[in-house]
Amino acid sequence: MAYGGFGGGMNMNALMQQARKMQEQMQKAQEELDNAEVVGKAGGEMVVVTMNGKKEIKSIKLDKTAVDPDDVEMLEDLLIVAINDASAKAEELAKEKMPMGGLGGLM
C-alpha cells in the first residue's frame, strides 16, 4: 500500500516537486509584478498615473491645464479615470504573469 490516500499511483515526491515548482513560478511572477510599470491616462495626457503590477501608485503627473481652481471636480474625475485605467492594465498584466491564474499547473 503506497501512500494510502493518493490513489492512481500519484507519487508523493512528484507532488512535492510540482508544489515547489508552482511556488517558484508564483514568486517569480510576483517579482515581475513588483518591477513592472503600467501607465493610466486621462484627458489625453492631462493626468498620467504610473503604478506597478501590484497596483501600487508610483507617480502622478498633472498637466498645468488640468489644474483649474474653479473646476476641481474635473481634476478629480480625471484622476479617477487615470487610476482606473492603470489599475485595469495592472490587472491584465497580473493575469498574464501569474501561472495559470495562480494555479501553476495543478489542474
Phi and psi restraints in degrees (range 20) as a CNS / XPLOR table:
assign (resid 1 and name C) (resid 2 and name N)
       (resid 2 and name CA) (resid 2 and name C) 1.0 -103.8 20.0 2
assign (resid 2 and name N) (resid 2 and name CA)
       (resid 2 and name C) (resid 3 and name N) 1.0 114.4 20.0 2
assign (resid 2 and name C) (resid 3 and name N)
       (resid 3 and name CA) (resid 3 and name C) 1.0 55.1 20.0 2
assign (resid 3 and name N) (resid 3 and name CA)
       (resid 3 and name C) (resid 4 and name N) 1.0 43.9 20.0 2
assign (resid 3 and name C) (resid 4 and name N)
       (resid 4 and name CA) (resid 4 and name C) 1.0 24.7 20.0 2
assign (resid 4 and name N) (resid 4 and name CA)
       (resid 4 and name C) (resid 5 and name N) 1.0 -80.3 20.0 2
assign (resid 4 and name C) (resid 5 and name N)
       (resid 5 and name CA) (resid 5 and name C) 1.0 -80.7 20.0 2
assign (resid 5 and name N) (resid 5 and name CA)
       (resid 5 and name C) (resid 6 and name N) 1.0 -1.7 20.0 2
assign (resid 5 and name C) (resid 6 and name N)
       (resid 6 and name CA) (resid 6 and name C) 1.0 -102.2 20.0 2
assign (resid 6 and name N) (resid 6 and name CA)
       (resid 6 and name C) (resid 7 and name N) 1.0 77.6 20.0 2
assign (resid 6 and name C) (resid 7 and name N)
       (resid 7 and name CA) (resid 7 and name C) 1.0 -70.2 20.0 2
assign (resid 7 and name N) (resid 7 and name CA)
       (resid 7 and name C) (resid 8 and name N) 1.0 171.4 20.0 2
assign (resid 7 and name C) (resid 8 and name N)
       (resid 8 and name CA) (resid 8 and name C) 1.0 74.1 20.0 2
assign (resid 8 and name N) (resid 8 and name CA)
       (resid 8 and name C) (resid 9 and name N) 1.0 15.1 20.0 2
assign (resid 8 and name C) (resid 9 and name N)
       (resid 9 and name CA) (resid 9 and name C) 1.0 78.5 20.0 2
assign (resid 9 and name N) (resid 9 and name CA)
       (resid 9 and name C) (resid 10 and name N) 1.0 15.0 20.0 2
assign (resid 9 and name C) (resid 10 and name N)
       (resid 10 and name CA) (resid 10 and name C) 1.0 -66.3 20.0 2
assign (resid 10 and name N) (resid 10 and name CA)
       (resid 10 and name C) (resid 11 and name N) 1.0 118.0 20.0 2
assign (resid 10 and name C) (resid 11 and name N)
       (resid 11 and name CA) (resid 11 and name C) 1.0 -83.0 20.0 2
assign (resid 11 and name N) (resid 11 and name CA)
       (resid 11 and name C) (resid 12 and name N) 1.0 130.2 20.0 2
assign (resid 11 and name C) (resid 12 and name N)
       (resid 12 and name CA) (resid 12 and name C) 1.0 -60.2 20.0 2
assign (resid 12 and name N) (resid 12 and name CA)
       (resid 12 and name C) (resid 13 and name N) 1.0 -39.0 20.0 2
assign (resid 12 and name C) (resid 13 and name N)
       (resid 13 and name CA) (resid 13 and name C) 1.0 -62.0 20.0 2
assign (resid 13 and name N) (resid 13 and name CA)
       (resid 13 and name C) (resid 14 and name N) 1.0 -43.8 20.0 2
assign (resid 13 and name C) (resid 14 and name N)
       (resid 14 and name CA) (resid 14 and name C) 1.0 -62.7 20.0 2
assign (resid 14 and name N) (resid 14 and name CA)
       (resid 14 and name C) (resid 15 and name N) 1.0 -40.1 20.0 2
assign (resid 14 and name C) (resid 15 and name N)
       (resid 15 and name CA) (resid 15 and name C) 1.0 -63.5 20.0 2
assign (resid 15 and name N) (resid 15 and name CA)
       (resid 15 and name C) (resid 16 and name N) 1.0 -42.9 20.0 2
assign (resid 15 and name C) (resid 16 and name N)
       (resid 16 and name CA) (resid 16 and name C) 1.0 -66.3 20.0 2
assign (resid 16 and name N) (resid 16 and name CA)
       (resid 16 and name C) (resid 17 and name N) 1.0 -39.9 20.0 2
assign (resid 16 and name C) (resid 17 and name N)
       (resid 17 and name CA) (resid 17 and name C) 1.0 -63.8 20.0 2
assign (resid 17 and name N) (resid 17 and name CA)
       (resid 17 and name C) (resid 18 and name N) 1.0 -40.6 20.0 2
assign (resid 17 and name C) (resid 18 and name N)
       (resid 18 and name CA) (resid 18 and name C) 1.0 -64.7 20.0 2
assign (resid 18 and name N) (resid 18 and name CA)
       (resid 18 and name C) (resid 19 and name N) 1.0 -41.1 20.0 2
assign (resid 18 and name C) (resid 19 and name N)
       (resid 19 and name CA) (resid 19 and name C) 1.0 -64.2 20.0 2
assign (resid 19 and name N) (resid 19 and name CA)
       (resid 19 and name C) (resid 20 and name N) 1.0 -42.3 20.0 2
assign (resid 19 and name C) (resid 20 and name N)
       (resid 20 and name CA) (resid 20 and name C) 1.0 -63.3 20.0 2
assign (resid 20 and name N) (resid 20 and name CA)
       (resid 20 and name C) (resid 21 and name N) 1.0 -42.2 20.0 2
assign (resid 20 and name C) (resid 21 and name N)
       (resid 21 and name CA) (resid 21 and name C) 1.0 -62.2 20.0 2
assign (resid 21 and name N) (resid 21 and name CA)
       (resid 21 and name C) (resid 22 and name N) 1.0 -43.8 20.0 2
assign (resid 21 and name C) (resid 22 and name N)
       (resid 22 and name CA) (resid 22 and name C) 1.0 -61.8 20.0 2
assign (resid 22 and name N) (resid 22 and name CA)
       (resid 22 and name C) (resid 23 and name N) 1.0 -43.0 20.0 2
assign (resid 22 and name C) (resid 23 and name N)
       (resid 23 and name CA) (resid 23 and name C) 1.0 -61.5 20.0 2
assign (resid 23 and name N) (resid 23 and name CA)
       (resid 23 and name C) (resid 24 and name N) 1.0 -42.0 20.0 2
assign (resid 23 and name C) (resid 24 and name N)
       (resid 24 and name CA) (resid 24 and name C) 1.0 -64.1 20.0 2
assign (resid 24 and name N) (resid 24 and name CA)
       (resid 24 and name C) (resid 25 and name N) 1.0 -42.0 20.0 2
assign (resid 24 and name C) (resid 25 and name N)
       (resid 25 and name CA) (resid 25 and name C) 1.0 -63.6 20.0 2
assign (resid 25 and name N) (resid 25 and name CA)
       (resid 25 and name C) (resid 26 and name N) 1.0 -42.7 20.0 2
assign (resid 25 and name C) (resid 26 and name N)
       (resid 26 and name CA) (resid 26 and name C) 1.0 -64.4 20.0 2
assign (resid 26 and name N) (resid 26 and name CA)
       (resid 26 and name C) (resid 27 and name N) 1.0 -42.2 20.0 2
assign (resid 26 and name C) (resid 27 and name N)
       (resid 27 and name CA) (resid 27 and name C) 1.0 -63.6 20.0 2
assign (resid 27 and name N) (resid 27 and name CA)
       (resid 27 and name C) (resid 28 and name N) 1.0 -42.9 20.0 2
assign (resid 27 and name C) (resid 28 and name N)
       (resid 28 and name CA) (resid 28 and name C) 1.0 -62.5 20.0 2
assign (resid 28 and name N) (resid 28 and name CA)
       (resid 28 and name C) (resid 29 and name N) 1.0 -43.6 20.0 2
assign (resid 28 and name C) (resid 29 and name N)
       (resid 29 and name CA) (resid 29 and name C) 1.0 -63.0 20.0 2
assign (resid 29 and name N) (resid 29 and name CA)
       (resid 29 and name C) (resid 30 and name N) 1.0 -41.0 20.0 2
assign (resid 29 and name C) (resid 30 and name N)
       (resid 30 and name CA) (resid 30 and name C) 1.0 -62.4 20.0 2
assign (resid 30 and name N) (resid 30 and name CA)
       (resid 30 and name C) (resid 31 and name N) 1.0 -41.6 20.0 2
assign (resid 30 and name C) (resid 31 and name N)
       (resid 31 and name CA) (resid 31 and name C) 1.0 -63.9 20.0 2
assign (resid 31 and name N) (resid 31 and name CA)
       (resid 31 and name C) (resid 32 and name N) 1.0 -41.1 20.0 2
assign (resid 31 and name C) (resid 32 and name N)
       (resid 32 and name CA) (resid 32 and name C) 1.0 -63.0 20.0 2
assign (resid 32 and name N) (resid 32 and name CA)
       (resid 32 and name C) (resid 33 and name N) 1.0 -39.9 20.0 2
assign (resid 32 and name C) (resid 33 and name N)
       (resid 33 and name CA) (resid 33 and name C) 1.0 -67.3 20.0 2
assign (resid 33 and name N) (resid 33 and name CA)
       (resid 33 and name C) (resid 34 and name N) 1.0 -36.7 20.0 2
assign (resid 33 and name C) (resid 34 and name N)
       (resid 34 and name CA) (resid 34 and name C) 1.0 -59.3 20.0 2
assign (resid 34 and name N) (resid 34 and name CA)
       (resid 34 and name C) (resid 35 and name N) 1.0 -39.4 20.0 2
assign (resid 34 and name C) (resid 35 and name N)
       (resid 35 and name CA) (resid 35 and name C) 1.0 -91.0 20.0 2
assign (resid 35 and name N) (resid 35 and name CA)
       (resid 35 and name C) (resid 36 and name N) 1.0 -14.9 20.0 2
assign (resid 35 and name C) (resid 36 and name N)
       (resid 36 and name CA) (resid 36 and name C) 1.0 -74.1 20.0 2
assign (resid 36 and name N) (resid 36 and name CA)
       (resid 36 and name C) (resid 37 and name N) 1.0 154.7 20.0 2
assign (resid 36 and name C) (resid 37 and name N)
       (resid 37 and name CA) (resid 37 and name C) 1.0 -128.8 20.0 2
assign (resid 37 and name N) (resid 37 and name CA)
       (resid 37 and name C) (resid 38 and name N) 1.0 137.5 20.0 2
assign (resid 37 and name C) (resid 38 and name N)
       (resid 38 and name CA) (resid 38 and name C) 1.0 -123.9 20.0 2
assign (resid 38 and name N) (resid 38 and name CA)
       (resid 38 and name C) (resid 39 and name N) 1.0 152.1 20.0 2
assign (resid 38 and name C) (resid 39 and name N)
       (resid 39 and name CA) (resid 39 and name C) 1.0 -124.7 20.0 2
assign (resid 39 and name N) (resid 39 and name CA)
       (resid 39 and name C) (resid 40 and name N) 1.0 128.9 20.0 2
assign (resid 39 and name C) (resid 40 and name N)
       (resid 40 and name CA) (resid 40 and name C) 1.0 -110.5 20.0 2
assign (resid 40 and name N) (resid 40 and name CA)
       (resid 40 and name C) (resid 41 and name N) 1.0 141.8 20.0 2
assign (resid 40 and name C) (resid 41 and name N)
       (resid 41 and name CA) (resid 41 and name C) 1.0 -130.7 20.0 2
assign (resid 41 and name N) (resid 41 and name CA)
       (resid 41 and name C) (resid 42 and name N) 1.0 153.9 20.0 2
assign (resid 41 and name C) (resid 42 and name N)
       (resid 42 and name CA) (resid 42 and name C) 1.0 -147.3 20.0 2
assign (resid 42 and name N) (resid 42 and name CA)
       (resid 42 and name C) (resid 43 and name N) 1.0 151.3 20.0 2
assign (resid 42 and name C) (resid 43 and name N)
       (resid 43 and name CA) (resid 43 and name C) 1.0 60.7 20.0 2
assign (resid 43 and name N) (resid 43 and name CA)
       (resid 43 and name C) (resid 44 and name N) 1.0 46.8 20.0 2
assign (resid 43 and name C) (resid 44 and name N)
       (resid 44 and name CA) (resid 44 and name C) 1.0 76.5 20.0 2
assign (resid 44 and name N) (resid 44 and name CA)
       (resid 44 and name C) (resid 45 and name N) 1.0 -105.8 20.0 2
assign (resid 44 and name C) (resid 45 and name N)
       (resid 45 and name CA) (resid 45 and name C) 1.0 -133.1 20.0 2
assign (resid 45 and name N) (resid 45 and name CA)
       (resid 45 and name C) (resid 46 and name N) 1.0 31.1 20.0 2
assign (resid 45 and name C) (resid 46 and name N)
       (resid 46 and name CA) (resid 46 and name C) 1.0 -65.2 20.0 2
assign (resid 46 and name N) (resid 46 and name CA)
       (resid 46 and name C) (resid 47 and name N) 1.0 -34.2 20.0 2
assign (resid 46 and name C) (resid 47 and name N)
       (resid 47 and name CA) (resid 47 and name C) 1.0 -129.9 20.0 2
assign (resid 47 and name N) (resid 47 and name CA)
       (resid 47 and name C) (resid 48 and name N) 1.0 125.5 20.0 2
assign (resid 47 and name C) (resid 48 and name N)
       (resid 48 and name CA) (resid 48 and name C) 1.0 -127.6 20.0 2
assign (resid 48 and name N) (resid 48 and name CA)
       (resid 48 and name C) (resid 49 and name N) 1.0 123.0 20.0 2
assign (resid 48 and name C) (resid 49 and name N)
       (resid 49 and name CA) (resid 49 and name C) 1.0 -114.8 20.0 2
assign (resid 49 and name N) (resid 49 and name CA)
       (resid 49 and name C) (resid 50 and name N) 1.0 128.4 20.0 2
assign (resid 49 and name C) (resid 50 and name N)
       (resid 50 and name CA) (resid 50 and name C) 1.0 -112.1 20.0 2
assign (resid 50 and name N) (resid 50 and name CA)
       (resid 50 and name C) (resid 51 and name N) 1.0 130.8 20.0 2
assign (resid 50 and name C) (resid 51 and name N)
       (resid 51 and name CA) (resid 51 and name C) 1.0 -138.1 20.0 2
assign (resid 51 and name N) (resid 51 and name CA)
       (resid 51 and name C) (resid 52 and name N) 1.0 163.7 20.0 2
assign (resid 51 and name C) (resid 52 and name N)
       (resid 52 and name CA) (resid 52 and name C) 1.0 -86.0 20.0 2
assign (resid 52 and name N) (resid 52 and name CA)
       (resid 52 and name C) (resid 53 and name N) 1.0 178.6 20.0 2
assign (resid 52 and name C) (resid 53 and name N)
       (resid 53 and name CA) (resid 53 and name C) 1.0 -69.0 20.0 2
assign (resid 53 and name N) (resid 53 and name CA)
       (resid 53 and name C) (resid 54 and name N) 1.0 -8.1 20.0 2
assign (resid 53 and name C) (resid 54 and name N)
       (resid 54 and name CA) (resid 54 and name C) 1.0 -100.3 20.0 2
assign (resid 54 and name N) (resid 54 and name CA)
       (resid 54 and name C) (resid 55 and name N) 1.0 13.9 20.0 2
assign (resid 54 and name C) (resid 55 and name N)
       (resid 55 and name CA) (resid 55 and name C) 1.0 68.1 20.0 2
assign (resid 55 and name N) (resid 55 and name CA)
       (resid 55 and name C) (resid 56 and name N) 1.0 29.0 20.0 2
assign (resid 55 and name C) (resid 56 and name N)
       (resid 56 and name CA) (resid 56 and name C) 1.0 -95.2 20.0 2
assign (resid 56 and name N) (resid 56 and name CA)
       (resid 56 and name C) (resid 57 and name N) 1.0 122.2 20.0 2
assign (resid 56 and name C) (resid 57 and name N)
       (resid 57 and name CA) (resid 57 and name C) 1.0 -69.6 20.0 2
assign (resid 57 and name N) (resid 57 and name CA)
       (resid 57 and name C) (resid 58 and name N) 1.0 129.3 20.0 2
assign (resid 57 and name C) (resid 58 and name N)
       (resid 58 and name CA) (resid 58 and name C) 1.0 -103.1 20.0 2
assign (resid 58 and name N) (resid 58 and name CA)
       (resid 58 and name C) (resid 59 and name N) 1.0 -34.0 20.0 2
assign (resid 58 and name C) (resid 59 and name N)
       (resid 59 and name CA) (resid 59 and name C) 1.0 -159.7 20.0 2
assign (resid 59 and name N) (resid 59 and name CA)
       (resid 59 and name C) (resid 60 and name N) 1.0 155.7 20.0 2
assign (resid 59 and name C) (resid 60 and name N)
       (resid 60 and name CA) (resid 60 and name C) 1.0 -132.9 20.0 2
assign (resid 60 and name N) (resid 60 and name CA)
       (resid 60 and name C) (resid 61 and name N) 1.0 126.3 20.0 2
assign (resid 60 and name C) (resid 61 and name N)
       (resid 61 and name CA) (resid 61 and name C) 1.0 -115.3 20.0 2
assign (resid 61 and name N) (resid 61 and name CA)
       (resid 61 and name C) (resid 62 and name N) 1.0 131.8 20.0 2
assign (resid 61 and name C) (resid 62 and name N)
       (resid 62 and name CA) (resid 62 and name C) 1.0 -118.7 20.0 2
assign (resid 62 and name N) (resid 62 and name CA)
       (resid 62 and name C) (resid 63 and name N) 1.0 129.7 20.0 2
assign (resid 62 and name C) (resid 63 and name N)
       (resid 63 and name CA) (resid 63 and name C) 1.0 -73.6 20.0 2
assign (resid 63 and name N) (resid 63 and name CA)
       (resid 63 and name C) (resid 64 and name N) 1.0 143.6 20.0 2
assign (resid 63 and name C) (resid 64 and name N)
       (resid 64 and name CA) (resid 64 and name C) 1.0 -57.1 20.0 2
assign (resid 64 and name N) (resid 64 and name CA)
       (resid 64 and name C) (resid 65 and name N) 1.0 -31.0 20.0 2
assign (resid 64 and name C) (resid 65 and name N)
       (resid 65 and name CA) (resid 65 and name C) 1.0 -69.7 20.0 2
assign (resid 65 and name N) (resid 65 and name CA)
       (resid 65 and name C) (resid 66 and name N) 1.0 -16.9 20.0 2
assign (resid 65 and name C) (resid 66 and name N)
       (resid 66 and name CA) (resid 66 and name C) 1.0 -81.2 20.0 2
assign (resid 66 and name N) (resid 66 and name CA)
       (resid 66 and name C) (resid 67 and name N) 1.0 -14.1 20.0 2
assign (resid 66 and name C) (resid 67 and name N)
       (resid 67 and name CA) (resid 67 and name C) 1.0 -101.4 20.0 2
assign (resid 67 and name N) (resid 67 and name CA)
       (resid 67 and name C) (resid 68 and name N) 1.0 93.8 20.0 2
assign (resid 67 and name C) (resid 68 and name N)
       (resid 68 and name CA) (resid 68 and name C) 1.0 -119.8 20.0 2
assign (resid 68 and name N) (resid 68 and name CA)
       (resid 68 and name C) (resid 69 and name N) 1.0 110.1 20.0 2
assign (resid 68 and name C) (resid 69 and name N)
       (resid 69 and name CA) (resid 69 and name C) 1.0 -58.4 20.0 2
assign (resid 69 and name N) (resid 69 and name CA)
       (resid 69 and name C) (resid 70 and name N) 1.0 -22.5 20.0 2
assign (resid 69 and name C) (resid 70 and name N)
       (resid 70 and name CA) (resid 70 and name C) 1.0 -87.5 20.0 2
assign (resid 70 and name N) (resid 70 and name CA)
       (resid 70 and name C) (resid 71 and name N) 1.0 -5.3 20.0 2
assign (resid 70 and name C) (resid 71 and name N)
       (resid 71 and name CA) (resid 71 and name C) 1.0 -141.4 20.0 2
assign (resid 71 and name N) (resid 71 and name CA)
       (resid 71 and name C) (resid 72 and name N) 1.0 60.9 20.0 2
assign (resid 71 and name C) (resid 72 and name N)
       (resid 72 and name CA) (resid 72 and name C) 1.0 -63.1 20.0 2
assign (resid 72 and name N) (resid 72 and name CA)
       (resid 72 and name C) (resid 73 and name N) 1.0 -33.1 20.0 2
assign (resid 72 and name C) (resid 73 and name N)
       (resid 73 and name CA) (resid 73 and name C) 1.0 -59.9 20.0 2
assign (resid 73 and name N) (resid 73 and name CA)
       (resid 73 and name C) (resid 74 and name N) 1.0 -36.3 20.0 2
assign (resid 73 and name C) (resid 74 and name N)
       (resid 74 and name CA) (resid 74 and name C) 1.0 -63.5 20.0 2
assign (resid 74 and name N) (resid 74 and name CA)
       (resid 74 and name C) (resid 75 and name N) 1.0 -44.0 20.0 2
assign (resid 74 and name C) (resid 75 and name N)
       (resid 75 and name CA) (resid 75 and name C) 1.0 -63.8 20.0 2
assign (resid 75 and name N) (resid 75 and name CA)
       (resid 75 and name C) (resid 76 and name N) 1.0 -41.3 20.0 2
assign (resid 75 and name C) (resid 76 and name N)
       (resid 76 and name CA) (resid 76 and name C) 1.0 -60.1 20.0 2
assign (resid 76 and name N) (resid 76 and name CA)
       (resid 76 and name C) (resid 77 and name N) 1.0 -43.9 20.0 2
assign (resid 76 and name C) (resid 77 and name N)
       (resid 77 and name CA) (resid 77 and name C) 1.0 -64.5 20.0 2
assign (resid 77 and name N) (resid 77 and name CA)
       (resid 77 and name C) (resid 78 and name N) 1.0 -41.6 20.0 2
assign (resid 77 and name C) (resid 78 and name N)
       (resid 78 and name CA) (resid 78 and name C) 1.0 -63.8 20.0 2
assign (resid 78 and name N) (resid 78 and name CA)
       (resid 78 and name C) (resid 79 and name N) 1.0 -39.3 20.0 2
assign (resid 78 and name C) (resid 79 and name N)
       (resid 79 and name CA) (resid 79 and name C) 1.0 -62.9 20.0 2
assign (resid 79 and name N) (resid 79 and name CA)
       (resid 79 and name C) (resid 80 and name N) 1.0 -44.1 20.0 2
assign (resid 79 and name C) (resid 80 and name N)
       (resid 80 and name CA) (resid 80 and name C) 1.0 -60.6 20.0 2
assign (resid 80 and name N) (resid 80 and name CA)
       (resid 80 and name C) (resid 81 and name N) 1.0 -45.8 20.0 2
assign (resid 80 and name C) (resid 81 and name N)
       (resid 81 and name CA) (resid 81 and name C) 1.0 -63.1 20.0 2
assign (resid 81 and name N) (resid 81 and name CA)
       (resid 81 and name C) (resid 82 and name N) 1.0 -45.4 20.0 2
assign (resid 81 and name C) (resid 82 and name N)
       (resid 82 and name CA) (resid 82 and name C) 1.0 -65.5 20.0 2
assign (resid 82 and name N) (resid 82 and name CA)
       (resid 82 and name C) (resid 83 and name N) 1.0 -41.7 20.0 2
assign (resid 82 and name C) (resid 83 and name N)
       (resid 83 and name CA) (resid 83 and name C) 1.0 -65.2 20.0 2
assign (resid 83 and name N) (resid 83 and name CA)
       (resid 83 and name C) (resid 84 and name N) 1.0 -44.5 20.0 2
assign (resid 83 and name C) (resid 84 and name N)
       (resid 84 and name CA) (resid 84 and name C) 1.0 -64.1 20.0 2
assign (resid 84 and name N) (resid 84 and name CA)
       (resid 84 and name C) (resid 85 and name N) 1.0 -36.2 20.0 2
assign (resid 84 and name C) (resid 85 and name N)
       (resid 85 and name CA) (resid 85 and name C) 1.0 -63.9 20.0 2
assign (resid 85 and name N) (resid 85 and name CA)
       (resid 85 and name C) (resid 86 and name N) 1.0 -47.9 20.0 2
assign (resid 85 and name C) (resid 86 and name N)
       (resid 86 and name CA) (resid 86 and name C) 1.0 -64.2 20.0 2
assign (resid 86 and name N) (resid 86 and name CA)
       (resid 86 and name C) (resid 87 and name N) 1.0 -39.4 20.0 2
assign (resid 86 and name C) (resid 87 and name N)
       (resid 87 and name CA) (resid 87 and name C) 1.0 -63.2 20.0 2
assign (resid 87 and name N) (resid 87 and name CA)
       (resid 87 and name C) (resid 88 and name N) 1.0 -42.2 20.0 2
assign (resid 87 and name C) (resid 88 and name N)
       (resid 88 and name CA) (resid 88 and name C) 1.0 -63.9 20.0 2
assign (resid 88 and name N) (resid 88 and name CA)
       (resid 88 and name C) (resid 89 and name N) 1.0 -38.9 20.0 2
assign (resid 88 and name C) (resid 89 and name N)
       (resid 89 and name CA) (resid 89 and name C) 1.0 -67.8 20.0 2
assign (resid 89 and name N) (resid 89 and name CA)
       (resid 89 and name C) (resid 90 and name N) 1.0 -38.5 20.0 2
assign (resid 89 and name C) (resid 90 and name N)
       (resid 90 and name CA) (resid 90 and name C) 1.0 -65.3 20.0 2
assign (resid 90 and name N) (resid 90 and name CA)
       (resid 90 and name C) (resid 91 and name N) 1.0 -39.5 20.0 2
assign (resid 90 and name C) (resid 91 and name N)
       (resid 91 and name CA) (resid 91 and name C) 1.0 -62.5 20.0 2
assign (resid 91 and name N) (resid 91 and name CA)
       (resid 91 and name C) (resid 92 and name N) 1.0 -44.8 20.0 2
assign (resid 91 and name C) (resid 92 and name N)
       (resid 92 and name CA) (resid 92 and name C) 1.0 -64.3 20.0 2
assign (resid 92 and name N) (resid 92 and name CA)
       (resid 92 and name C) (resid 93 and name N) 1.0 -40.9 20.0 2
assign (resid 92 and name C) (resid 93 and name N)
       (resid 93 and name CA) (resid 93 and name C) 1.0 -62.0 20.0 2
assign (resid 93 and name N) (resid 93 and name CA)
       (resid 93 and name C) (resid 94 and name N) 1.0 -41.8 20.0 2
assign (resid 93 and name C) (resid 94 and name N)
       (resid 94 and name CA) (resid 94 and name C) 1.0 -62.3 20.0 2
assign (resid 94 and name N) (resid 94 and name CA)
       (resid 94 and name C) (resid 95 and name N) 1.0 -40.3 20.0 2
assign (resid 94 and name C) (resid 95 and name N)
       (resid 95 and name CA) (resid 95 and name C) 1.0 -63.1 20.0 2
assign (resid 95 and name N) (resid 95 and name CA)
       (resid 95 and name C) (resid 96 and name N) 1.0 -37.8 20.0 2
assign (resid 95 and name C) (resid 96 and name N)
       (resid 96 and name CA) (resid 96 and name C) 1.0 -70.0 20.0 2
assign (resid 96 and name N) (resid 96 and name CA)
       (resid 96 and name C) (resid 97 and name N) 1.0 -39.5 20.0 2
assign (resid 96 and name C) (resid 97 and name N)
       (resid 97 and name CA) (resid 97 and name C) 1.0 -82.1 20.0 2
assign (resid 97 and name N) (resid 97 and name CA)
       (resid 97 and name C) (resid 98 and name N) 1.0 -32.9 20.0 2
assign (resid 97 and name C) (resid 98 and name N)
       (resid 98 and name CA) (resid 98 and name C) 1.0 -76.4 20.0 2
assign (resid 98 and name N) (resid 98 and name CA)
       (resid 98 and name C) (resid 99 and name N) 1.0 126.5 20.0 2
assign (resid 98 and name C) (resid 99 and name N)
       (resid 99 and name CA) (resid 99 and name C) 1.0 -62.3 20.0 2
assign (resid 99 and name N) (resid 99 and name CA)
       (resid 99 and name C) (resid 100 and name N) 1.0 120.9 20.0 2
assign (resid 99 and name C) (resid 100 and name N)
       (resid 100 and name CA) (resid 100 and name C) 1.0 46.2 20.0 2
assign (resid 100 and name N) (resid 100 and name CA)
       (resid 100 and name C) (resid 101 and name N) 1.0 48.7 20.0 2
assign (resid 100 and name C) (resid 101 and name N)
       (resid 101 and name CA) (resid 101 and name C) 1.0 63.2 20.0 2
assign (resid 101 and name N) (resid 101 and name CA)
       (resid 101 and name C) (resid 102 and name N) 1.0 26.4 20.0 2
assign (resid 101 and name C) (resid 102 and name N)
       (resid 102 and name CA) (resid 102 and name C) 1.0 95.3 20.0 2
assign (resid 102 and name N) (resid 102 and name CA)
       (resid 102 and name C) (resid 103 and name N) 1.0 -2.5 20.0 2
assign (resid 102 and name C) (resid 103 and name N)
       (resid 103 and name CA) (resid 103 and name C) 1.0 -94.8 20.0 2
assign (resid 103 and name N) (resid 103 and name CA)
       (resid 103 and name C) (resid 104 and name N) 1.0 -13.9 20.0 2
assign (resid 103 and name C) (resid 104 and name N)
       (resid 104 and name CA) (resid 104 and name C) 1.0 55.4 20.0 2
assign (resid 104 and name N) (resid 104 and name CA)
       (resid 104 and name C) (resid 105 and name N) 1.0 31.5 20.0 2
assign (resid 104 and name C) (resid 105 and name N)
       (resid 105 and name CA) (resid 105 and name C) 1.0 88.5 20.0 2
assign (resid 105 and name N) (resid 105 and name CA)
       (resid 105 and name C) (resid 106 and name N) 1.0 12.4 20.0 2
assign (resid 105 and name C) (resid 106 and name N)
       (resid 106 and name CA) (resid 106 and name C) 1.0 -76.6 20.0 2
assign (resid 106 and name N) (resid 106 and name CA)
       (resid 106 and name C) (resid 107 and name N) 1.0 -13.5 20.0 2
